[in-house]
């Protein structure tokens, strides 16, 4: 019944001119074709479409059947004998239909799925999509850009595999799609490189490819975790994808030294400056990803000019390291740390000039490292390091647990530093047992008590006595309703109303009380820990 209905529609349309086809004809053709597929008349439908007499009808209306054919391929069992007909049908429709209409239809099909359905659709439609674009005579660059943008938008929502097991399982098909996407893009890269005489359309196509490469560097390559050891690199699909993307950049006239060393400069040598400034945040992520791939993974590092000094490379990479350390994903933070380590190991000791401190990233990167050390919950970035245990840590502790002028140090002026030091000491006492002594703290406890805790006690007593005397003096003056001056830290506070002076003095006393309470807690914890250790040793 469905076949007869379709033949009836075609017979009626055969006597019409192409421009006389009505909207209802398109709908009836699609509905009848869909029913043929549903009822299993795939071979008869194939014959109708293949018939030369129906060429004009199929050219204008056939693209409506692509969706139903694709759904049959996705839903039907892979062992189904009819699958070969579905593939033949899809190829035939791609060959015969209006490429402009077909392009939009294919992109709509790619945009429809979500989750685990995304990759099967993309893998099925990439080759037909490539063929359709290659048939277009006009606006090729726009069509390539639209296709790549649609594909990237779908792939960007897929989870990036993190472990080797996840990569091999490729549950969401991201790795397969990346490899297929390379093959999809290659003909258009070759088209750009093979054109001896540059044209406006050629430059537009190059621009679209450049945007796609930048997007790919950000997703999935920014968060991708690459396989180790290096000898497994050739089996890593995401690393291969990274190498292809960097290769595309070079092929279209943007080798990575040209791209990476010009990003962020006030005076750039790019041809498309408006593109860089338009999406600067995305480009910062992309450039940081590129720097990691080149300097840490060693992809295309042979393109790097040999004249560049290690200190210059470090200065250049610090901006990218800053970007990576601002992220929260474990893989991205790891890349920031790896890129920093790689850049520092290239640099000789005492080779950096003091002018480096005038570069913003040389100040922000250490701050980023502090955040990673103190706030990052990721265990793999909290692995033991020789600088934070034993003798190395002790040398740092003596710099922190120290009063510059002993008991006479201005405690109010140094209150923030003192509180931070006490909290650090409290944390170490809680975390490290005397018998373990991983930090070396317990070996140095006597020196810490003599150089920091005891002078701090004395300083607190002196400071509190001074401020209490000042409060008493201020209260006396308040009774006479006169203005008075108060000495704080050896300097005289300008004349102010007695009420305001009292507030300032009481605030100082509150700060001393706060320091004293944390100090008392630290000493209590030390006593508890040492007593506990003593009891264990006596058993």
Buried (B, 14 or more C-beta within 10 A) or exposed (E): EBBEBBBEBBEEBEEEEEEEBEEEBBEBBBBBBBBBBEEEBBEBBBEBBBEEEBEBBBBBBBBBBBBBBBBBBBEEEEEEEBBEBBEBBBEBBBBBBBBBBBBBBBBEBBBBBEEEEBBBBBBBBBBBBBBBBBBBEEEBBBBBBBBBBBBBEBBBEBEBBBEBEBBEEBEBBBBBBBBBBBEBBBBBBEBBBEBEEEEEBBBBBBBBBBBBBBBBBBBBBBBBBBBEEEEEBEEBBBBBBBBBBBBBBBBBBBBBBBBBBBBBEEEEEBEBEEBBEEBEEBBBBBBBBBBBBBBBBEBBEEEBEEEEEBBEBBBBBBBBBBBBBBBEBBBBBBBBBBBBEBBBEBBEEEEBEEEBEEEEBBEBBEEBBEEBEEEBEEEEBEEEEEEEBBEEBBEEBBEEBBBEEBBBBBBBEBBEBBBEBBEBBBEBBEEBBBEEBBBBBBEBBEEBBEBBBBBBBEBBEEBBEBBEEBBEBBEEBBEEEEEBEBEBEEEEBEEBEBEEBBEBBEEBBEBBEBBBEBBEBBBEBBEEBBEEBEEEEEE
